[in-house]
């Protein structure tokens, strides 16, 4: 246009600004050209320029443009407030809102209130959100769909879902987005009955569901493995033409987790030209079913369609290499992650944590620890995974040291963390430390122990010869003990040649798992250790008479042979 000699007007450059908002590096050039062309005082040009800077997180130049504007309207103020809200600066947001009303002569619009509610949600500011709601009611904006939806999101994420539902029920007008917010929150909580109820009410009120609605509903069905209901929803989605890529990926995941993998594959083949999220769902479907080589082959095909796989896809790939022990390919994937700087582009450390697990399970504990130390934003899962890494490699004291560092960082442990720690104590013979950890878990963090925790305690006490105390732990359990915990006691009795207690444990095991040949073998070995060969012969004969066979143990080490 410029080469032909045509001069841009007040409508041309704002369109250029909106295009520049999606292209980094072009905003400054558009800004310079607008100033030279004499549009520095045009409010439409300046507003679109503010939006372009704000979308790229460039708050300082946006504020400079805002301060130099001769006249400002509600759009100008709202865009600047949105920029500070995106930068997580509540102080500047508050100051701009006050200045907008007192100096600018403007009252907040529905968009302004929505932006401010989003800022309150990000800061978990429940009181600020309620004050904005009061203002919306008094100023007549409470019935606006945008304000209502923002308030519903704010309440459900900062206060309680019950408060959001109360506001939803009191609203005389509810749009599709309002229904989607409530259905999505119920789905996140796994309350499938409420999800179904809201979905049916939505259709009864003749509000057309969207792809987002169906995605939330099928997610709830997936959590509860409701195959029949999911198939009906799939049929409705096909008849209604609501099958977008994300919904298709959700159905692929749904069928896989309902043990209908052929349906997942068929659906994937029908829509395989879709986005990377569909390929990711299919890859994770194979991982869920333990078909790691199929997942790796799918990844190889995926690379031909998309240049850059997502972090979620790479995490699934690393898990596959971990499970088959293909360290060489895992290292190659790790190198790819480093070269393409995936860690810097994501606040989640799930991919880096999977790499830690790869090295730990392949026996490279030093590499696992090095990768763990380089994680910038460590969460509970990453800390627990590194503790587990020390545990499976026999470094019990290092696991306890890392646990203390985790507490110093302010990370609150959960049951999985303590299970790894107790297991570490069991394999390292740290009896006193195990007792302290168990008390720490139940009394300080008030976490209810499950059978896994009790089994570890029985194992660590039994290995150290405290068989009576181990038996007392089993007696104090409030739930029914399973075969694992009696098996741990029986193994300890064999180690310390306590045939009397071994007979008691074996009797409990025979009641729980009479067809388990392994327990019969351990029990016979207890008698063999004490030289009671008549008892050994009797147990062996009963095993043969019951046609029981013990499956031989086996291990697999993959060299590099991934097809």
N, C-alpha and C positions, 0 to 999 in steps of 0.2 A: 504493500500500500504506500509506504514511504518512498519507495523507488519510483513509483509512478507520479510522485509529486503531490499526491492527495494529502491534505492536512487533517490530522485526527481532531475530533471534537470532544465535547464533554461526555459523550456516550462511548467513544471508542476506547479511551484509556482505562476506564473502569472495567471494561471487558478484558483488557490486557492484564489488569491487576488480578482479576479472578482466575485467569489462566495461570499467572505467575504464582498464585497461592498453592498450586499443585506441583510447581517446579522449583526446587531449591536453586538459588543463585540468580533468579530472574527478577526478584522483587526490587532489588536496588536499582537495576537498570531501568525498570518501568518507572520507579520513583524519580530518577534523574531526568528522564525524558519528559515526564509530566511537569516538573518544575520549569524546565527550559521552555516548554510549550505554553507556560503561563496558567497552568491549572492548579497551582498551589493553594488557591483560595476556593476551589470548587469543592463543596461539601461531599458530593457524590464520589468524586475522585478520591478524596482523602479517606472517606469511610471504607471504600474497597481496598485502599492501600493499607489501612489499619488492619483489616481482616487478613490480608496476605501476610503481613508481618506476624500477626498473632498466630496464624496457623503453623508458622515455622518456629514458634517459640521465641521470636525476636522481640522481647518486650521493650528493651531500651529504645531502639529506633521507632517502634510503634508509639511509645510515650512522647518522643520528640515530635513526631508528626502531630499527635494529639495536642500537645502544648502550643504548637505553632498555628493551629487552626483558628481562623478568625471567628467562625460561627460553628456551633456544635448542636446536633440534634440528639434525640434519644438513641439513634443507631450508633452515633459516635461514642457516647458514654457506655452503651452496652457492649460494644466491641472491645473497648479498653478494659472494662471490668472483666470480660471474658478472657482477655490476655493474661491478666493478673490471676484469675481463677485457675487457668491452665498452668501457671507457674507456681501454684500452691502458695500464694502470698495473700492470706486473709486480711492482713492489716491494710494493704493498699486497696483491696476490694472494698472494705468498710469505709475507708476515707473517700474513695471515688463515689460511692453511693451517697454519702452525706453531701459531698460537693455537688453532685448532680442535682440534688433537690434544693440545696440552699443557694448555690451560685449559678448553676446552669439553668434553673427554672424549668427543669424537666422532672416528670414523675416516672418511676420505673414502669416499663411495659411488661407484657407477659413474657417476652423473651428475656428481659432483664431479670425478672424473678426466677425464671428457669435457670439462668446462668448462676445466680446467687445460690439457689438451692443445690445445684451441682457442686458448687464450692463447699457448701456446708456438709454435703454427703462425703466429699473427699476428705474433709477434716474431722469427720464423725461428730460434727457440731449439732447435736439434737436440739438444744435450746435455740440456737440461731435459726434452725429450720422451722421451729414452731412459731417464732416471732415473724418470720417471713410469711408463714401460713396465715397468721392473724392479719398481717397487712394486706394479703391477697383478698381475704374475706371482706375487710373494711373498704378496700378500693374497688371491689367488684370483679377481681380477676380470678376468684376461686373457681368459677365455673368454666374457665378456659381450659381446653383439653391439654395444652402444653403445660400449664401450671399444675393442673391436677396430676398429670403423669409424672412430673418432676417431684411432686410432693409424695406420691405413692412410692416412687423409687427411694426417696430420702427416708421415709418412715420404715420401709421394709429393710433397709440396710443399716440404719442407725438406731432406730427405736425397737420396734417389734413388728412382726408380720400381722399381729392382731390389730395394732393401731392402723396399719395400712388398709386392712380389710374393712375396719370400721369406717374410715374415710371413703373407701370405695363404695360401700353399701349406702352411705348417706348422700352420695353424689347423684343428682337427678339425671345427668347425662354422662354416659360412659362409652368411650370409643373402643375400637379394636385394640389400640395400644394399651389402654387401661386394663382390659381383660388379660392381655399378654403379660403384663407386669405381675399381676396376682398369680396367674397360672404358673409363670416361670418361678416365682418364689416358692410356691407350694411344691413344684417339681424339684427344686434344689433341696428342699427339706425331706424329700422322699415320701410326702404325704399323697399317695396315689388316689385315695378316695376323694380328697379335696380337689385334686387336679381334674378328675373325671367329673365331679359335681360342677365345678366352674366351667368346664368345657361344654357340658350339656346345657347349662344355663345360658351360656354365651350364644349357642346355636338356637335355643328357645327364644331368645330376645332378638333373633334374626340379625345378629352381628356376624358377619362373614369372617371365619378364621383365616389367618394368614399362614405362610410357611413357618414363621416364628412360633405361632401358636402350636402347630402340629409338632414342631421340634421339641418344645417343652413337654408336650403330652407323651411323645414316644420316649423321651428321656426318663420320665417317671415309670413307664411300662418296662423299660430296660432294667431299671434298678430292682424291680420286683419280678422280672422274668415272666411277664404276662403275655405269652405268645399269641393267644387267640385275640385278645383286645388289640394287640399291635398289628396283627394281620388285617383286622377290620379297619383300623386307622389307615393302614397302607392303601387299602382298596379305596377308601374315601379320598385320600390324597391324589391317587391316580385319576379317579373320576372327576375331581375338581380341578385338575391341572395345576396343583400346587407343589409339584416336585422340583424344588430348586436343589442346588448342589449340596448345601448344608443339610437339608432334610434327607436327601438320599444317603449321605454319609451317616446320618443318625440311624436310618433304617438298616444300613449295612452293619453298624455296631450292634443294633438291637437283635438282628437275626443271629449274629455270631455269639452273643452272650446268652441267647436262648437255645444254643446248641443246634442251630439251623444254618450251619456254615454254607452248604450248597446254595441256599437262598441268598446269602450275602454275596457269594461269588457271582450268581446270576444277575443280581441287581447291579453289582459293580461293572460287569461286562456291558450292560445296557447303557450305562452312563459314564464309561471310563474316560471319555473326552473331557470330563469336568475338571474342576480345579484340584489343587494338590490336597485339599482336605479330604476329598473322596479317596484318593490313593492312600492317604494316611490312615483313614478308617479301615480300609481293606488290609493294610499291612498289620495294624494292631489286631484285627480279627484273626489273622494267622498266628500272631504271637499269643493271643488268648488261648488258642487251641494247641499250643506247643509245636506248631508247624514252622519251625524257624528257617529251614532251608527254603520253603515256599515264600516266606516273607522276604528273604534275601533276594530271591529271583525276581519278586515283584519290584523290589527297590531298583534292581538293574534295569527293568523295563521303564520304571518311573523316570530315571535319569534321562531317558531319551525324550520324554515329554516336557520336563521342567528342568531349567538350568540349575536352580538352587533349591534343594530340598529344605523343608522347614525343620526347625529344631526338634519338633515332636517326632518327625519321621526318623531323624538321625538317632534320637533316643531309642526308638524301637529297634533300629538296626544294631545299635550297641548292645542292647539286651539280647538280641539273637546271637551275636558273636560271643557274648558272655556265657550263654546257656550251652553252646556247642564247644566252648573253649578255644575259639579261633582268635588267639591273641594277635597274630600278625595282621589280620583284617581289622581288628579292633583298634590297633595302633594306627593303621592307615586312616580310619575314620576320625580318630582323635586328631591326627595331623590336619585333616580337612577342616575340622572344627576350629582349630587354632588359626589356620591360614585365612579363613573367612570370618574370623572374629565374631562367632556366634555368641560368646559369653557377654560381649559388650552390648549386643543388640537386644538382649533379653534380661529382664529383671528376675526371671525364674532360673533356678540353678538345677533343674531336673536333669538336663542333658549332662552337665558336668558331674552330677552325682552318679549318673549311670556309668560314666567313665571310671569314677572311683571304684565302683562295684566290679567293673570289668577287671581292673588290675588286681583287686583284692582276691577275687575268686580264681584268678589265674596264678596266685601266689606271689605277685609282685607288690608286696606291702609298702615298700619305700616309694614306688611310683604312685601308688594309691594315695599315700600321705602327701606327696608333693602336689598332686592334682587337687587334693582337698584344701591344702593351704592356699592355693591360688584362686579358690572360689571367692568372689568379691562379696556376694550377698548370700551368706550361709543361712539356711533355714533348719527347722527341726529334723527334716528328712535327711539332709546332708550330714548333720552331726551324728544322727543315729546310724547312718550308713557307714561312716568312718569308724564308729565304735564297733559295729558289727564286723567291719573289715579286720580290726585288731583281734576280735574274738575268734573268727574262723581261722586265723593264722596263729593262734596260740599266744597272743600278746595281751594277757589279762591285765597286767599293771598299767600298760600303755592305754588300754581302754578306760581304766579308772581315772587316769590322769587327764585324758581328753574329756571325760565326763565333768570333771571339776572345772576345766576351761570353759566348757559349754555353760555351766551354771554361772560362771563369772561374766559371760557375755549376755546374761539375762534370758537365755533360752530355757523355756520350761519343758522338762522331759515328759514323755507319755509312756504308756504301758510297753510299747515296742522297744523304747530305749532301755527300760529296766530289764526287759527280757534278754536283750543282748548282753547287758552288764552281768546279770546273774549267770548266764551261760558262760561268759568269760571267767567268772569266779569259779564255776564248776570245772572248767577245763584246766585252770591254773592252780586249783587247790586252795583258793582264797576263801576259807570258811568264815572267818570273822568279818571280812569285808562283805560277804554275801548276806550275813545276818544284818549288818548295818544298812545295806542297800534296801533290803526288804522292809525294815522298819522305816527307812527314809521314804520309801514309796508309799507305804500305807498311812504313816502318821504325819509326815510333813506335807506331801503332795496329795494325800487322801485319794490315792488311786486304788481302785478295787482290784486285787490280784486275780488273775484267771488261772486255769489249770496249767498253762505253760509256765507261769511264774512258780507255782507250787512244785511242778515237776523239776524245775531247775534247783529249787531248794532241797528237794528230796535227793537229787543227784549229788549235789555238792556235800550234803551232810552224809550221805551214804558212802561216797568215795573216801571221806575222811574217817570213816569208822563209827560215826555217830548214828547208828542204825535205829536206836530207840527214839532219838529225837526226830529222825526222818519219819518214823512211823507215826509219831505224835503230830507232825505237820499234816500227814494224810488224814488223821482223825479229826483235825480241826477244820478241814475244808467244809464249806457250807454246801457245796454242790457235790454231785456224785463223782468220785474219782474214775478216771478212764484207764485204759490199758497202758498208756504211756507212763503214767506215774507209778503204777504197780510194777511195770517192766523195769523202771529205773531202780526201784527198791530191790527187785529180784537180782538185777545185775550187781548191785552193791553187796548183797548177801553172798553171791558167788565169790566176789573179790575177797571178802573177809571170812568165808567158810562158815556162815551162820545158817545151818540147815534148818533149824526150827523156824526162824523168821522167813526163810526162803520158802518153806512149805506153805506158810500162811499167805505169802504174796502170790505163790503159784496157784493156790486154790482160788484166790480172787481173780487171777488172770484167766483161769479156765472157765470161770463163770461168765466173764466178759467176752473173751475171744477163744472159744473152745477149739476153733479150727486153725489157730495160729501155731504152726509147727515150730517157729523160732523160740517161743517161750518154753515149749517142751524140751528143746535142746538145751537151753540155758539151765533149766531146772535139773536136768540129768547131769549137767556138768558140775552143778553144786554138789550133788551126791558123789560124783566121781572124785572131786577134790578132797572129800572126806573119806574116800576108800570104801564107800557103801555101794558095792557093785551090784548087789541084788536089787536095790532100788533103781539103779541105773538101767539094769536089764528090764525091769518092769515098765519103766517109762518108755524105753525104746520099743518094747513090744506093743504097748498101747498106741504109740504113734503109728506103727506099721499097721496095726489092726484097724485104725481109723482112716487108713489110706492118705495120711498127711505127708506132704513132701515140702521140704524147706527149699525155697528158691535160692539158687547160688548168688552170692554177691558178685558184682561186676563193676568195672569203672571204664570210662572212655576218655581218651586223650586225643583231641583233634590236632593234627599237624598243621596243614594249611589247606586241606582239601575241600574248600567250599566251591561248589560248581558255579 
